[in-house]
């Protein structure tokens, strides 16, 4: 069943109840079994409501407990998991699936202040707010001794697939809980529930291969073999604890942290403060390193939770206030195919301008050929659009109505060579379209040169200048940039002596480069800043080029597929590297674990103007000290270093505001002035 068929049912004034029931069942199968939400949440909710009105006893409604909002199913609606429950022994059924000790229910939802107040009613109890993290829900089981014994996906709410083999590799999921922290645990052990996500910073490295971070996280968890992203790149945010006594939702988060987990942020508030809290989280959405689609409000008092109880499908003491304004509809005007520096040809939808989240959108990504084929796009189709994370315009579904099928181009839009289809390994089996001869394609070369100059911060080499250099046959790879001379550049149109001299000086200033910067500049698939920093603090370039896939895969947070891509990429880049090494000198970074390892285990983010050194130099210095230099405040950030007078700024910068909220909620990151930070490191 296609999204267009569902829309037709919704537009039918008297739809067949059996067809409505089949449509809901098809959506549920796709969402839970295939990890593919092929219609937007709002369309699904309308479909369920139409079925409820036409056939209240429909089997699909009985299976989901009524008009259950699909988007909230990943949240745990278990009733106040404070007391131990029966169910010790083997957590698996006869088919090897994980049986949930307490059903993983849905959450009720609201979309505005009025509907929130309707849920709130006359209640005056303090609330706790948490971001509604858009990930893959898992339940993780420990026995009475604290040993990790099982992990299951949500599944149908009662039992889910075992994902233990990959959950073991997710950071902040302990394999053994501290026995001292288990005071009060019953014989059935402990169950921790939460959301597994792929941070947006990690998703950026594979965004051309996958539709959204949630699908990647869910696919990686279920993969029997190494997927395109290793489980070490995922993150786990715990939100519920069953089997240990706690005092309120805030106490639950404190206990989860003491057990070694990263709890979802919690913020206590009065009921009348809830709208302001919601708006604050909505405003901070673009600063987060993970996707959220709302804010969950829970009554903090667990006794009150038990008194209120639950319906068949959601607890009465919690509600998900969904973010709005990120979705809309528009008409597909044309399909544009854009060539990347890797030779991949990416489809982009040109749509009639529509306002999403306060911004006018006229283009939306389709990611790859698989997406176009799955949606069956035709020019003139009505498209359902969202802004992923409130930022990236994305096509969620085609609602039909078009007439001319969108066929992929038979030739490269740049060089005219025949295109080829490439099957990508990974959890989704993605099909991508590529230029048949990327090594001879001018647009691919321009993309590679632009990436190289951007990675090494060589200013002045924009797309127009690079096109002119390629057309004049002056550059064939990045090494040729170092052979440019002012008198040669002056032959180009509109190129004066002053500009030509400055451009050559910019190139000369980058003859000394750090190894991480050089690795990133090569544009190798999966070799982004994270991997480059890890590699450069452990091996020299010569050592890296000799490593096997197995040796590289043994490095924490990489995995075999990433290692294979890096090894293959370094092999393919060998001719370019040989030419580059005649022009540049590599400044090696200090090895992790040596005398420069004072910041091992720390992830440091800088904001504001630094006095001691420039920000780029400071980030490289952090890496030499064995730490990780982040670009934005995320759940992994341990230190935010604030330069200048920014600590006293009102209003504060987005990084500082985000860090303060995180510090209040989860106790990190540590916020330091520049002077205090370097004094702290010097004292180590």
Secondary structure, 3 states (H helix, E strand, C coil): CCHHHHHHHHHCCCCCHHHHHHHHHHHHHHHHCCCCCCCCHHHHHHHHHHHHHHCCCCHHHHHHCCCCCHHHCCCCCCCCCCCCCCCCCCCECCCCCEECCCCCCEEEEECCHHHHHHHHCCCCCCEEEEEEECCEEEEEEECCCCEEEEEEECCCCCEECECHHHHCCCCCCCCECCHHHHCCCCCCCEEEEEEEEECHHHHCCCCCCCCCHHHHHHHHHHCCCCCCCCHHHEEEEEEEEECCCCCHHHHHHHHHHHCCCCECCCEEECHHHHHHHHHHHHHHHHHCCCCEEEEEEEECCHHHHHHHCECCCEEEEEEEEECCCCEEEEEEEEEEEEECCCCEEEEEEEEEEEEECCEEEEEEECCCHHHHHHHCCEECCEEEEEEECCCEEEEEEECCCCCEECCCCCECCCCCCEEEEEECCCCCCCEEEEECCHHHCHHHHHHHHHHHHHHCCCCCCCHHHHHHHHHCCCCCCHHHHHHCCHHHHCCCCCCCHHHHHHHHHHHHCCCEEEHHHHHHHCCCCCCCHHHHHHHHCCCCHHHHHHCCHHHHHCCCCCCHHHHHHHHHHHHHCHHHHHHHCCCCEEECCCCCCCCCCCCCCCEEEEECCCCCCCHHHHHHHHHHCCCEEECCCCCCCCEEEECCCHHHCCCCCHHHHHHHHHHHHHCCCEEEEHHHHHHHHHHC
